[in-house]
Amino acid sequence: MQTLSDTLKLGRERAEKTRLPYDGALTPHEAHLVLEHAPGARIVDVRTRAELDWVGRIPGAVEIEWNAWPGGVPNQHFIEELRQQVDPESLLLFICRSGARSHNAAMAAAAAGFTACYNVLEGFEGDKDAHGHRGRIGGWRHAGLPWFQS
């Protein structure tokens, strides 16, 4: 079994290799291991309220939209809301549908002074399959990690 230290090191190595401006990138399984073993670690779900309601939620996640629904307008108060809900020194794991918005959220949080920001690769739903559907290739839900339907 991989240790917490090994998992975080692997995430940091991915960040260094791809020159990410935040601390690391983790697979869904690695992110779940961090949540289970790192005191104070928080998962920050940046999907829209519609995605959370219709697709599913992660138990205990901090939910802050990166883009507002409807219209996809950027949430101008994202960092302010993040500061209100998490300790800036907490280990933060950002997740969205596929890993793109959460990448941007991790960048913004790191730039705002949050000290331990990681992106969850593959996101909640993963990549599209050959038929254009998500949820069958990669992602938190496909990995069988904890989630519930609203």
PyMOL CGO cylinders between C-alpha atoms (Angstrom):
from pymol import cmd
from pymol.cgo import CYLINDER

trace = [
    CYLINDER, 0.00, 0.00, 0.00, 1.24, 3.46, -0.92, 0.3, 1, 1, 1, 1, 1, 1,
    CYLINDER, 1.24, 3.46, -0.92, 1.90, 5.80, 2.02, 0.3, 1, 1, 1, 1, 1, 1,
    CYLINDER, 1.90, 5.80, 2.02, 0.57, 9.33, 2.30, 0.3, 1, 1, 1, 1, 1, 1,
    CYLINDER, 0.57, 9.33, 2.30, 4.10, 10.71, 1.89, 0.3, 1, 1, 1, 1, 1, 1,
    CYLINDER, 4.10, 10.71, 1.89, 4.70, 8.62, -1.23, 0.3, 1, 1, 1, 1, 1, 1,
    CYLINDER, 4.70, 8.62, -1.23, 1.36, 9.71, -2.69, 0.3, 1, 1, 1, 1, 1, 1,
    CYLINDER, 1.36, 9.71, -2.69, 2.02, 13.41, -2.15, 0.3, 1, 1, 1, 1, 1, 1,
    CYLINDER, 2.02, 13.41, -2.15, 5.55, 13.02, -3.50, 0.3, 1, 1, 1, 1, 1, 1,
    CYLINDER, 5.55, 13.02, -3.50, 4.17, 11.40, -6.66, 0.3, 1, 1, 1, 1, 1, 1,
    CYLINDER, 4.17, 11.40, -6.66, 1.70, 14.29, -7.04, 0.3, 1, 1, 1, 1, 1, 1,
    CYLINDER, 1.70, 14.29, -7.04, 4.51, 16.83, -6.62, 0.3, 1, 1, 1, 1, 1, 1,
    CYLINDER, 4.51, 16.83, -6.62, 6.67, 14.99, -9.17, 0.3, 1, 1, 1, 1, 1, 1,
    CYLINDER, 6.67, 14.99, -9.17, 3.82, 15.18, -11.71, 0.3, 1, 1, 1, 1, 1, 1,
    CYLINDER, 3.82, 15.18, -11.71, 3.56, 18.91, -11.06, 0.3, 1, 1, 1, 1, 1, 1,
    CYLINDER, 3.56, 18.91, -11.06, 7.30, 19.43, -11.53, 0.3, 1, 1, 1, 1, 1, 1,
    CYLINDER, 7.30, 19.43, -11.53, 7.40, 17.31, -14.68, 0.3, 1, 1, 1, 1, 1, 1,
    CYLINDER, 7.40, 17.31, -14.68, 4.58, 19.26, -16.32, 0.3, 1, 1, 1, 1, 1, 1,
    CYLINDER, 4.58, 19.26, -16.32, 5.54, 22.61, -14.72, 0.3, 1, 1, 1, 1, 1, 1,
    CYLINDER, 5.54, 22.61, -14.72, 2.28, 23.11, -12.89, 0.3, 1, 1, 1, 1, 1, 1,
    CYLINDER, 2.28, 23.11, -12.89, 2.06, 26.33, -10.85, 0.3, 1, 1, 1, 1, 1, 1,
    CYLINDER, 2.06, 26.33, -10.85, 0.64, 24.48, -7.83, 0.3, 1, 1, 1, 1, 1, 1,
    CYLINDER, 0.64, 24.48, -7.83, 1.78, 21.66, -5.58, 0.3, 1, 1, 1, 1, 1, 1,
    CYLINDER, 1.78, 21.66, -5.58, 0.66, 18.53, -7.37, 0.3, 1, 1, 1, 1, 1, 1,
    CYLINDER, 0.66, 18.53, -7.37, -1.70, 16.40, -9.42, 0.3, 1, 1, 1, 1, 1, 1,
    CYLINDER, -1.70, 16.40, -9.42, -3.30, 13.21, -8.11, 0.3, 1, 1, 1, 1, 1, 1,
    CYLINDER, -3.30, 13.21, -8.11, -5.43, 10.44, -9.56, 0.3, 1, 1, 1, 1, 1, 1,
    CYLINDER, -5.43, 10.44, -9.56, -8.84, 9.93, -7.95, 0.3, 1, 1, 1, 1, 1, 1,
    CYLINDER, -8.84, 9.93, -7.95, -7.58, 6.93, -5.94, 0.3, 1, 1, 1, 1, 1, 1,
    CYLINDER, -7.58, 6.93, -5.94, -4.57, 8.91, -4.74, 0.3, 1, 1, 1, 1, 1, 1,
    CYLINDER, -4.57, 8.91, -4.74, -6.77, 11.87, -3.79, 0.3, 1, 1, 1, 1, 1, 1,
    CYLINDER, -6.77, 11.87, -3.79, -9.04, 9.56, -1.80, 0.3, 1, 1, 1, 1, 1, 1,
    CYLINDER, -9.04, 9.56, -1.80, -6.02, 8.10, 0.02, 0.3, 1, 1, 1, 1, 1, 1,
    CYLINDER, -6.02, 8.10, 0.02, -4.93, 11.64, 0.93, 0.3, 1, 1, 1, 1, 1, 1,
    CYLINDER, -4.93, 11.64, 0.93, -8.40, 12.47, 2.24, 0.3, 1, 1, 1, 1, 1, 1,
    CYLINDER, -8.40, 12.47, 2.24, -8.38, 9.34, 4.40, 0.3, 1, 1, 1, 1, 1, 1,
    CYLINDER, -8.38, 9.34, 4.40, -4.90, 9.84, 5.85, 0.3, 1, 1, 1, 1, 1, 1,
    CYLINDER, -4.90, 9.84, 5.85, -4.07, 13.56, 5.90, 0.3, 1, 1, 1, 1, 1, 1,
    CYLINDER, -4.07, 13.56, 5.90, -5.64, 15.34, 8.87, 0.3, 1, 1, 1, 1, 1, 1,
    CYLINDER, -5.64, 15.34, 8.87, -7.39, 18.49, 7.70, 0.3, 1, 1, 1, 1, 1, 1,
    CYLINDER, -7.39, 18.49, 7.70, -7.20, 17.69, 3.97, 0.3, 1, 1, 1, 1, 1, 1,
    CYLINDER, -7.20, 17.69, 3.97, -10.26, 18.95, 2.09, 0.3, 1, 1, 1, 1, 1, 1,
    CYLINDER, -10.26, 18.95, 2.09, -11.68, 18.18, -1.33, 0.3, 1, 1, 1, 1, 1, 1,
    CYLINDER, -11.68, 18.18, -1.33, -13.01, 21.28, -3.07, 0.3, 1, 1, 1, 1, 1, 1,
    CYLINDER, -13.01, 21.28, -3.07, -15.57, 20.47, -5.75, 0.3, 1, 1, 1, 1, 1, 1,
    CYLINDER, -15.57, 20.47, -5.75, -15.73, 23.35, -8.24, 0.3, 1, 1, 1, 1, 1, 1,
    CYLINDER, -15.73, 23.35, -8.24, -18.52, 21.98, -10.45, 0.3, 1, 1, 1, 1, 1, 1,
    CYLINDER, -18.52, 21.98, -10.45, -21.74, 23.92, -10.96, 0.3, 1, 1, 1, 1, 1, 1,
    CYLINDER, -21.74, 23.92, -10.96, -24.77, 23.48, -8.71, 0.3, 1, 1, 1, 1, 1, 1,
    CYLINDER, -24.77, 23.48, -8.71, -26.51, 21.78, -11.65, 0.3, 1, 1, 1, 1, 1, 1,
    CYLINDER, -26.51, 21.78, -11.65, -23.70, 19.22, -11.98, 0.3, 1, 1, 1, 1, 1, 1,
    CYLINDER, -23.70, 19.22, -11.98, -23.75, 18.55, -8.25, 0.3, 1, 1, 1, 1, 1, 1,
    CYLINDER, -23.75, 18.55, -8.25, -27.54, 18.14, -8.21, 0.3, 1, 1, 1, 1, 1, 1,
    CYLINDER, -27.54, 18.14, -8.21, -27.88, 16.08, -11.39, 0.3, 1, 1, 1, 1, 1, 1,
    CYLINDER, -27.88, 16.08, -11.39, -24.65, 14.07, -11.55, 0.3, 1, 1, 1, 1, 1, 1,
    CYLINDER, -24.65, 14.07, -11.55, -23.66, 13.48, -7.94, 0.3, 1, 1, 1, 1, 1, 1,
    CYLINDER, -23.66, 13.48, -7.94, -21.74, 14.76, -4.95, 0.3, 1, 1, 1, 1, 1, 1,
    CYLINDER, -21.74, 14.76, -4.95, -18.69, 13.72, -2.94, 0.3, 1, 1, 1, 1, 1, 1,
    CYLINDER, -18.69, 13.72, -2.94, -19.48, 13.34, 0.79, 0.3, 1, 1, 1, 1, 1, 1,
    CYLINDER, -19.48, 13.34, 0.79, -17.88, 16.09, 2.86, 0.3, 1, 1, 1, 1, 1, 1,
    CYLINDER, -17.88, 16.09, 2.86, -16.68, 18.12, -0.11, 0.3, 1, 1, 1, 1, 1, 1,
    CYLINDER, -16.68, 18.12, -0.11, -16.47, 21.88, 0.03, 0.3, 1, 1, 1, 1, 1, 1,
    CYLINDER, -16.47, 21.88, 0.03, -18.64, 23.00, -2.90, 0.3, 1, 1, 1, 1, 1, 1,
    CYLINDER, -18.64, 23.00, -2.90, -17.73, 26.30, -4.61, 0.3, 1, 1, 1, 1, 1, 1,
    CYLINDER, -17.73, 26.30, -4.61, -18.67, 26.90, -8.22, 0.3, 1, 1, 1, 1, 1, 1,
    CYLINDER, -18.67, 26.90, -8.22, -15.77, 27.93, -10.47, 0.3, 1, 1, 1, 1, 1, 1,
    CYLINDER, -15.77, 27.93, -10.47, -18.30, 28.97, -13.11, 0.3, 1, 1, 1, 1, 1, 1,
    CYLINDER, -18.30, 28.97, -13.11, -21.89, 29.81, -12.25, 0.3, 1, 1, 1, 1, 1, 1,
    CYLINDER, -21.89, 29.81, -12.25, -24.89, 27.97, -13.67, 0.3, 1, 1, 1, 1, 1, 1,
    CYLINDER, -24.89, 27.97, -13.67, -26.56, 28.89, -15.94, 0.3, 1, 1, 1, 1, 1, 1,
    CYLINDER, -26.56, 28.89, -15.94, -24.35, 30.66, -18.43, 0.3, 1, 1, 1, 1, 1, 1,
    CYLINDER, -24.35, 30.66, -18.43, -20.90, 29.53, -17.31, 0.3, 1, 1, 1, 1, 1, 1,
    CYLINDER, -20.90, 29.53, -17.31, -20.03, 32.97, -15.97, 0.3, 1, 1, 1, 1, 1, 1,
    CYLINDER, -20.03, 32.97, -15.97, -16.82, 32.87, -13.90, 0.3, 1, 1, 1, 1, 1, 1,
    CYLINDER, -16.82, 32.87, -13.90, -17.39, 33.10, -10.15, 0.3, 1, 1, 1, 1, 1, 1,
    CYLINDER, -17.39, 33.10, -10.15, -15.69, 36.41, -9.30, 0.3, 1, 1, 1, 1, 1, 1,
    CYLINDER, -15.69, 36.41, -9.30, -15.89, 35.53, -5.59, 0.3, 1, 1, 1, 1, 1, 1,
    CYLINDER, -15.89, 35.53, -5.59, -14.24, 32.11, -5.80, 0.3, 1, 1, 1, 1, 1, 1,
    CYLINDER, -14.24, 32.11, -5.80, -11.16, 32.95, -3.72, 0.3, 1, 1, 1, 1, 1, 1,
    CYLINDER, -11.16, 32.95, -3.72, -13.22, 34.89, -1.17, 0.3, 1, 1, 1, 1, 1, 1,
    CYLINDER, -13.22, 34.89, -1.17, -15.59, 31.91, -0.77, 0.3, 1, 1, 1, 1, 1, 1,
    CYLINDER, -15.59, 31.91, -0.77, -12.63, 29.53, -0.52, 0.3, 1, 1, 1, 1, 1, 1,
    CYLINDER, -12.63, 29.53, -0.52, -11.08, 31.66, 2.25, 0.3, 1, 1, 1, 1, 1, 1,
    CYLINDER, -11.08, 31.66, 2.25, -14.39, 31.56, 4.14, 0.3, 1, 1, 1, 1, 1, 1,
    CYLINDER, -14.39, 31.56, 4.14, -14.65, 27.77, 3.98, 0.3, 1, 1, 1, 1, 1, 1,
    CYLINDER, -14.65, 27.77, 3.98, -11.13, 26.37, 4.34, 0.3, 1, 1, 1, 1, 1, 1,
    CYLINDER, -11.13, 26.37, 4.34, -7.93, 27.11, 6.22, 0.3, 1, 1, 1, 1, 1, 1,
    CYLINDER, -7.93, 27.11, 6.22, -5.36, 28.57, 3.79, 0.3, 1, 1, 1, 1, 1, 1,
    CYLINDER, -5.36, 28.57, 3.79, -2.81, 26.09, 5.11, 0.3, 1, 1, 1, 1, 1, 1,
    CYLINDER, -2.81, 26.09, 5.11, -5.03, 23.04, 4.56, 0.3, 1, 1, 1, 1, 1, 1,
    CYLINDER, -5.03, 23.04, 4.56, -4.10, 20.49, 1.96, 0.3, 1, 1, 1, 1, 1, 1,
    CYLINDER, -4.10, 20.49, 1.96, -6.66, 21.18, -0.78, 0.3, 1, 1, 1, 1, 1, 1,
    CYLINDER, -6.66, 21.18, -0.78, -7.70, 18.75, -3.51, 0.3, 1, 1, 1, 1, 1, 1,
    CYLINDER, -7.70, 18.75, -3.51, -9.59, 20.48, -6.32, 0.3, 1, 1, 1, 1, 1, 1,
    CYLINDER, -9.59, 20.48, -6.32, -12.00, 18.44, -8.46, 0.3, 1, 1, 1, 1, 1, 1,
    CYLINDER, -12.00, 18.44, -8.46, -14.42, 19.22, -11.30, 0.3, 1, 1, 1, 1, 1, 1,
    CYLINDER, -14.42, 19.22, -11.30, -16.00, 17.13, -14.07, 0.3, 1, 1, 1, 1, 1, 1,
    CYLINDER, -16.00, 17.13, -14.07, -12.81, 16.30, -15.98, 0.3, 1, 1, 1, 1, 1, 1,
    CYLINDER, -12.81, 16.30, -15.98, -9.89, 18.09, -14.32, 0.3, 1, 1, 1, 1, 1, 1,
    CYLINDER, -9.89, 18.09, -14.32, -9.83, 21.32, -16.37, 0.3, 1, 1, 1, 1, 1, 1,
    CYLINDER, -9.83, 21.32, -16.37, -11.73, 23.76, -14.14, 0.3, 1, 1, 1, 1, 1, 1,
    CYLINDER, -11.73, 23.76, -14.14, -10.12, 22.25, -11.06, 0.3, 1, 1, 1, 1, 1, 1,
    CYLINDER, -10.12, 22.25, -11.06, -6.69, 22.90, -12.65, 0.3, 1, 1, 1, 1, 1, 1,
    CYLINDER, -6.69, 22.90, -12.65, -7.66, 26.58, -12.98, 0.3, 1, 1, 1, 1, 1, 1,
    CYLINDER, -7.66, 26.58, -12.98, -9.03, 26.66, -9.44, 0.3, 1, 1, 1, 1, 1, 1,
    CYLINDER, -9.03, 26.66, -9.44, -5.81, 25.14, -8.05, 0.3, 1, 1, 1, 1, 1, 1,
    CYLINDER, -5.81, 25.14, -8.05, -3.78, 27.75, -9.96, 0.3, 1, 1, 1, 1, 1, 1,
    CYLINDER, -3.78, 27.75, -9.96, -5.92, 30.59, -8.60, 0.3, 1, 1, 1, 1, 1, 1,
    CYLINDER, -5.92, 30.59, -8.60, -5.76, 29.26, -5.04, 0.3, 1, 1, 1, 1, 1, 1,
    CYLINDER, -5.76, 29.26, -5.04, -1.98, 28.83, -5.17, 0.3, 1, 1, 1, 1, 1, 1,
    CYLINDER, -1.98, 28.83, -5.17, -1.60, 32.36, -6.57, 0.3, 1, 1, 1, 1, 1, 1,
    CYLINDER, -1.60, 32.36, -6.57, -3.81, 33.65, -3.73, 0.3, 1, 1, 1, 1, 1, 1,
    CYLINDER, -3.81, 33.65, -3.73, -1.49, 32.14, -1.10, 0.3, 1, 1, 1, 1, 1, 1,
    CYLINDER, -1.49, 32.14, -1.10, -3.09, 28.78, -0.31, 0.3, 1, 1, 1, 1, 1, 1,
    CYLINDER, -3.09, 28.78, -0.31, -0.11, 26.63, 0.58, 0.3, 1, 1, 1, 1, 1, 1,
    CYLINDER, -0.11, 26.63, 0.58, -0.97, 23.09, -0.56, 0.3, 1, 1, 1, 1, 1, 1,
    CYLINDER, -0.97, 23.09, -0.56, -3.06, 22.87, -3.74, 0.3, 1, 1, 1, 1, 1, 1,
    CYLINDER, -3.06, 22.87, -3.74, -3.52, 19.67, -5.76, 0.3, 1, 1, 1, 1, 1, 1,
    CYLINDER, -3.52, 19.67, -5.76, -5.63, 18.96, -8.83, 0.3, 1, 1, 1, 1, 1, 1,
    CYLINDER, -5.63, 18.96, -8.83, -7.57, 15.70, -9.07, 0.3, 1, 1, 1, 1, 1, 1,
    CYLINDER, -7.57, 15.70, -9.07, -6.81, 14.33, -12.52, 0.3, 1, 1, 1, 1, 1, 1,
    CYLINDER, -6.81, 14.33, -12.52, -9.73, 12.85, -14.48, 0.3, 1, 1, 1, 1, 1, 1,
    CYLINDER, -9.73, 12.85, -14.48, -12.21, 14.77, -12.28, 0.3, 1, 1, 1, 1, 1, 1,
    CYLINDER, -12.21, 14.77, -12.28, -15.51, 13.34, -11.12, 0.3, 1, 1, 1, 1, 1, 1,
    CYLINDER, -15.51, 13.34, -11.12, -16.70, 11.96, -14.47, 0.3, 1, 1, 1, 1, 1, 1,
    CYLINDER, -16.70, 11.96, -14.47, -13.50, 11.32, -16.43, 0.3, 1, 1, 1, 1, 1, 1,
    CYLINDER, -13.50, 11.32, -16.43, -12.99, 11.53, -20.18, 0.3, 1, 1, 1, 1, 1, 1,
    CYLINDER, -12.99, 11.53, -20.18, -15.57, 10.96, -22.88, 0.3, 1, 1, 1, 1, 1, 1,
    CYLINDER, -15.57, 10.96, -22.88, -15.81, 7.46, -24.34, 0.3, 1, 1, 1, 1, 1, 1,
    CYLINDER, -15.81, 7.46, -24.34, -16.11, 6.64, -28.07, 0.3, 1, 1, 1, 1, 1, 1,
    CYLINDER, -16.11, 6.64, -28.07, -19.79, 7.58, -27.92, 0.3, 1, 1, 1, 1, 1, 1,
    CYLINDER, -19.79, 7.58, -27.92, -19.15, 10.97, -26.28, 0.3, 1, 1, 1, 1, 1, 1,
    CYLINDER, -19.15, 10.97, -26.28, -20.37, 9.89, -22.84, 0.3, 1, 1, 1, 1, 1, 1,
    CYLINDER, -20.37, 9.89, -22.84, -18.59, 10.56, -19.57, 0.3, 1, 1, 1, 1, 1, 1,
    CYLINDER, -18.59, 10.56, -19.57, -18.53, 8.37, -16.48, 0.3, 1, 1, 1, 1, 1, 1,
    CYLINDER, -18.53, 8.37, -16.48, -17.14, 5.25, -18.15, 0.3, 1, 1, 1, 1, 1, 1,
    CYLINDER, -17.14, 5.25, -18.15, -13.46, 6.12, -18.56, 0.3, 1, 1, 1, 1, 1, 1,
    CYLINDER, -13.46, 6.12, -18.56, -11.61, 7.40, -15.51, 0.3, 1, 1, 1, 1, 1, 1,
    CYLINDER, -11.61, 7.40, -15.51, -12.88, 9.76, -12.87, 0.3, 1, 1, 1, 1, 1, 1,
    CYLINDER, -12.88, 9.76, -12.87, -13.86, 9.62, -9.21, 0.3, 1, 1, 1, 1, 1, 1,
    CYLINDER, -13.86, 9.62, -9.21, -17.23, 7.99, -9.76, 0.3, 1, 1, 1, 1, 1, 1,
    CYLINDER, -17.23, 7.99, -9.76, -15.93, 5.33, -12.19, 0.3, 1, 1, 1, 1, 1, 1,
    CYLINDER, -15.93, 5.33, -12.19, -13.17, 4.47, -9.68, 0.3, 1, 1, 1, 1, 1, 1,
    CYLINDER, -13.17, 4.47, -9.68, -15.87, 3.45, -7.19, 0.3, 1, 1, 1, 1, 1, 1,
    CYLINDER, -15.87, 3.45, -7.19, -14.94, 6.12, -4.68, 0.3, 1, 1, 1, 1, 1, 1,
    CYLINDER, -14.94, 6.12, -4.68, -17.55, 7.57, -2.28, 0.3, 1, 1, 1, 1, 1, 1,
    CYLINDER, -17.55, 7.57, -2.28, -20.29, 9.65, -3.89, 0.3, 1, 1, 1, 1, 1, 1,
    CYLINDER, -20.29, 9.65, -3.89, -24.04, 10.05, -3.69, 0.3, 1, 1, 1, 1, 1, 1,
    CYLINDER, -24.04, 10.05, -3.69, -26.88, 11.17, -5.91, 0.3, 1, 1, 1, 1, 1, 1,
    CYLINDER, -26.88, 11.17, -5.91, -28.71, 14.32, -4.86, 0.3, 1, 1, 1, 1, 1, 1,
]
cmd.load_cgo(trace, "trace")
